[in-house]
C-alpha cells in the first residue's frame, strides 16, 4: 500500500503579501484532494497564518505545501521554515493573544485549532520549523511516522528528486531517487523509478533496484537508494547505487548504509544488499547530494523528539545549501 509520494511546492516569504500565494495553493490542493468547502477554507487559513508568522517573526523564510499520503487517504501538509529568533515557550506562543510582533496574536492558535496535527521545533537563535497536517476528516494516527521534502535547484520548476514509501508484507519499504542532472529529463528518470517502485510488491531492495535498472535504460538514469524495514525483527535491508546518503540514527550515533558507485539504468556493477539493526525509535535518514552530510541532530535541542517531517525540514534548512536538487526522507521506527 502506498503511504507517501512527495512533490513539494515552495514559496519564498519575502513580503507581507506572500501569504496570499500560499493560501491559494493550499486551497487548490485541498479541493483536489476532496476536502469539503469548510475544510478547504480552514486549510487556507492554516497555510496563510503559517506564512504570515514567517514574515512577522522570521522576516525571512519559506513555506512548503504538499500532499501527505497515509494508508487511510491523502491529506495536506504545510511546512514553514525560518531563521528568525525562535520561540522559547511554544505552548505559550500557541495561546491566542500572545504576540511579539504587534499583531492580535491569533496565528499559531488558529493553526493549532484547525490542523489535524501540529508539530513545532523552535529554539532561540536557531529559528523555527512548523509542520501542520490537515486531513479532510477525523483520521487515525499513522502507524509509521514518515516525512519527506523535495526541492528543485534554483531556476528550475521541476525537481529531479523523488521519494516514495509503501507497505508490503508487514515491511515498510522506502526509496529516494535522484535523476541525473536537473530539470524535466532528470524528473522523468526519477518518476520512472518511482513508478516501478509502486508497481512491485517486493521487500528485497536488490530486487526493487534490479527492476528499476531495467526500466530506466531509456532515461538519463538515477542515483537510487531503497530500504526495507522489518519492525518485528527490528532489521533494515538496504541497497543503493549512486550519491544518495543513507543513515540509521540510533541514540547519539549515526550508522552509514553504504551505496555503491553507478547509475541505475546504465551501470549497477556492484548491486549488493546490506542488513542493519533498526530498533524501536531508530531513525532512517536518506537524502540526495543536494543536502550536505554535515547535519547534526544534537545541535538543535529537542529535535530528536520531534516528528519525522520536522526533522527532515530542519536538516534541509541547516544542510540543504548545495546548488542542486535536494530531497530528504526521514522515517522513525515504532516506539
C-alpha positions in Angstrom: 0.0 0.0 0.0 1.3 3.4 -1.0 1.9 5.7 2.0 4.0 8.5 0.6 4.6 10.2 -2.7 6.0 13.7 -2.1 6.0 16.6 -4.5 6.6 19.9 -2.8 5.5 23.4 -3.8 7.8 26.0 -2.3 7.1 29.7 -1.6 9.7 32.3 -0.6 8.2 34.5 2.1 9.8 37.9 1.2 6.8 40.2 1.7 3.6 40.6 3.7 1.6 39.6 0.6 3.3 36.3 0.1 0.8 34.6 2.3 -1.8 35.0 -0.4 0.0 32.8 -2.8 0.5 30.1 -0.1 -3.2 30.3 0.8 -4.3 29.9 -2.9 -2.0 27.0 -3.5 -3.3 25.3 -0.3 -7.0 25.7 -1.1 -6.5 24.5 -4.7 -4.7 21.4 -3.4 -7.2 20.8 -0.7 -10.1 21.0 -3.2 -8.3 18.5 -5.5 -7.9 16.1 -2.5 -11.7 16.2 -2.0 -11.9 18.4 1.1 -15.4 19.9 1.7 -15.8 23.7 1.4 -15.3 24.3 5.1 -12.2 22.2 5.3 -10.8 23.9 2.2 -11.2 27.2 3.8 -9.6 26.0 7.0 -6.6 24.7 5.1 -6.2 28.1 3.5 -6.3 29.8 6.9 -3.6 27.4 8.3 -1.4 28.0 5.3 -1.9 31.8 5.3 -1.2 32.0 9.1 1.9 29.9 8.8 3.3 32.2 6.0 2.3 35.3 8.0 4.1 34.1 11.1 7.3 33.5 9.0 7.1 37.1 7.7 6.2 38.7 11.0 8.6 36.8 13.2 11.3 35.3 11.0 11.4 38.1 8.4 12.9 35.6 6.0 12.0 32.0 5.3 10.0 29.6 3.1 6.7 27.7 3.2 6.2 24.4 1.5 2.8 22.9 0.6 2.5 19.2 -0.3 0.3 16.1 -0.3 1.0 13.9 2.7 -0.3 10.4 2.0 -1.1 7.7 4.6 -2.9 4.4 4.2 -6.2 5.9 5.2 -6.0 8.5 2.4 -4.3 11.8 1.4 -4.0 14.9 3.5 -2.4 18.3 3.0 0.8 19.3 4.8 2.1 22.8 5.3 5.8 23.2 6.4 7.1 26.7 7.4 10.8 27.2 7.9 12.6 30.4 9.1 15.9 31.6 10.5 14.3 34.0 12.9 14.8 34.5 16.7 12.8 31.4 17.6 10.4 30.8 20.4 11.5 29.9 24.0 8.0 28.8 25.0 6.0 27.1 22.2 2.8 26.3 24.3 2.6 29.9 25.4 3.1 31.1 21.9 0.2 29.0 20.6 -2.2 30.6 23.0 -4.4 33.3 21.4 -3.4 36.8 22.3 0.3 36.1 22.6 2.4 38.1 20.1 5.8 39.7 19.8 5.1 41.5 16.5 2.3 43.9 17.5 -0.4 41.7 16.0 -3.5 40.1 17.6 -1.5 37.0 18.3 -4.0 34.5 16.8 -1.8 32.9 14.2 -0.3 29.9 16.0 -3.5 29.4 18.0 -5.6 29.2 14.8 -3.1 26.8 13.2 -3.3 24.6 16.3 -7.1 24.6 16.3 -7.6 24.0 12.6 -4.9 21.5 11.9 -5.3 17.7 12.4 -1.8 17.7 13.9 0.8 20.4 14.6 4.5 19.9 15.5 6.9 22.8 16.0 10.7 22.9 16.7 11.9 26.3 17.8 14.9 27.5 19.7 16.2 31.0 20.4 18.8 31.9 17.8 18.1 28.8 15.6 14.8 29.6 14.0 11.5 27.7 13.8 10.2 24.8 11.8 6.5 24.3 11.8 4.6 21.3 10.3 0.8 21.3 10.1 -1.1 18.3 8.8 -4.7 18.9 7.6 -6.9 15.9 7.0 -10.3 16.1 5.3 -12.0 14.2 8.2 -11.0 12.7 11.6 -8.1 10.4 10.9 -6.4 7.7 12.9 -2.8 8.3 13.6 -0.4 6.9 11.0 1.2 3.6 12.0 4.6 4.8 10.8 6.0 8.3 11.1 7.4 9.3 7.7 8.3 12.7 6.5 9.8 13.9 3.3 10.6 17.1 1.3 11.8 17.7 -2.3 13.2 21.0 -3.6 14.4 21.8 -7.1 17.6 23.7 -7.8 17.1 27.5 -8.1 15.9 28.3 -11.6 14.1 25.0 -12.3 10.4 24.4 -11.9 10.7 20.6 -11.7 12.7 18.7 -9.2 14.8 15.8 -10.4 14.5 14.1 -7.0 11.5 11.9 -5.8 10.7 10.0 -2.6 8.3 7.2 -2.1 7.1 4.7 0.5 4.8 1.7 0.7 3.9 -1.2 3.0 4.4 -4.8 1.8 4.2 -8.0 3.8 4.5 -6.1 7.1 7.6 -4.3 5.9 7.9 -0.5 5.4 9.7 0.0 2.1 11.1 3.4 1.2 13.1 4.9 -1.7 14.8 8.1 -2.8 15.8 8.7 -6.4 18.0 11.5 -7.7 17.6 11.8 -11.5 20.9 12.5 -13.3 21.3 16.3 -13.8 18.4 18.8 -13.4 15.1 19.8 -14.9 12.5 17.8 -16.8 14.8 15.0 -18.0 16.1 14.4 -14.5 12.5 14.4 -13.3 11.5 11.9 -15.9 14.2 9.5 -14.8 13.2 9.8 -11.1 9.5 9.5 -11.8 10.0 6.3 -13.8 11.9 4.9 -10.8 9.0 5.8 -8.6 6.5 4.2 -10.9 8.5 0.9 -10.8 8.8 1.2 -7.1 5.0 1.3 -6.6 4.4 -1.4 -9.3 6.4 -4.0 -7.5 5.5 -5.6 -4.1 9.0 -6.9 -3.4 10.5 -6.2 0.0 14.0 -7.0 -1.2 15.9 -3.8 -2.1 18.1 -5.6 -4.6 15.1 -6.9 -6.5 13.5 -3.5 -6.5 16.7 -1.8 -7.8 17.0 -4.6 -10.4 13.5 -3.9 -11.7 14.3 -0.1 -11.8 17.5 -0.7 -13.7 15.7 -2.5 -16.5 13.1 0.3 -16.9 15.4 3.3 -16.6 17.7 2.3 -19.6 15.8 4.7 -21.9 16.3 7.6 -19.5 19.3 9.5 -18.1 19.4 7.2 -15.2 19.4 8.0 -11.5 21.1 7.5 -8.2 18.7 5.5 -6.0 18.6 4.0 -2.5 16.0 1.5 -1.3 15.4 0.4 2.3 13.1 -2.2 3.7 12.3 -2.2 7.4 11.1 -5.3 9.2 9.7 -3.9 12.5 9.1 -7.4 14.0 12.8 -8.4 13.8 14.0 -4.8 14.1 16.2 -5.1 11.0 16.6 -3.0 7.9 17.7 -4.3 4.5 19.3 -1.7 2.2 20.7 -1.4 -1.3 21.9 1.8 -3.1 23.6 3.0 -6.2 25.0 6.5 -6.6 25.2 9.6 -4.5 22.3 9.1 -2.1 23.3 9.3 1.6 21.6 6.9 4.0 22.0 6.7 7.7 20.4 4.9 10.7 20.4 7.3 13.6 20.3 5.4 16.9 20.6 7.4 20.1 23.6 9.7 19.7 25.2 7.8 16.8 24.6 7.5 13.1 25.4 4.4 11.1 26.1 4.6 7.4 24.3 2.4 4.9 26.7 2.2 2.0 25.7 2.9 -1.6 28.0 1.8 -4.4 29.1 3.9 -7.4 27.0 3.7 -10.6 23.9 4.9 -12.3 20.6 2.9 -12.2 19.6 2.3 -15.8 23.2 2.3 -17.1 25.7 0.8 -14.6 25.0 -1.2 -11.5 28.0 -3.4 -11.3 28.0 -3.6 -7.5 24.4 -4.2 -6.6 24.6 -5.5 -3.1 22.4 -5.8 -0.1 23.3 -4.7 3.5 21.5 -5.6 6.7 21.4 -3.2 9.7 19.8 -3.2 13.1 16.8 -0.9 13.2 15.3 -0.9 16.7 12.3 0.9 18.2 12.7 4.6 17.9 15.6 4.4 15.4 15.6 7.0 12.6 16.2 6.3 8.9 17.6 9.4 7.3 18.0 9.3 3.5 18.9 12.3 1.3 20.3 13.3 -2.1 23.6 15.0 -2.6 21.8 18.4 -2.6 22.0 18.1 1.2 25.3 18.1 2.9 26.2 15.4 5.4 27.3 18.0 7.9 23.9 18.0 9.8 23.9 17.1 13.5 20.6 16.4 15.2 22.1 17.0 18.6 22.9 20.6 17.7 19.2 21.5 17.8 17.8 21.0 21.4 14.8 18.7 21.4 14.9 17.9 17.7 15.1 14.1 18.2 11.7 14.2 20.0 10.0 15.9 17.0 8.1 14.3 14.1 9.9 13.0 11.1 8.8 15.9 8.9 10.1 18.5 11.4 13.4 16.6 11.5 13.6 16.5 7.7 12.8 20.2 7.3 15.4 21.1 10.0 18.1 19.1 8.2 17.1 20.7 4.8 17.3 24.2 6.4 20.7 23.6 8.0 22.4 21.5 5.4 20.5 21.8 2.1 22.7 24.6 0.7 24.3 22.9 -2.2 23.4 24.3 -5.7 21.5 21.1 -6.6 18.1 19.5 -6.4 17.6 18.5 -2.8 15.4 15.8 -1.2 15.2 14.1 2.2 13.2 11.3 3.7 13.0 10.6 7.4 11.3 7.5 9.0 11.0 6.8 12.7 10.7 3.2 13.8 7.8 2.2 16.0 8.4 3.1 19.6 
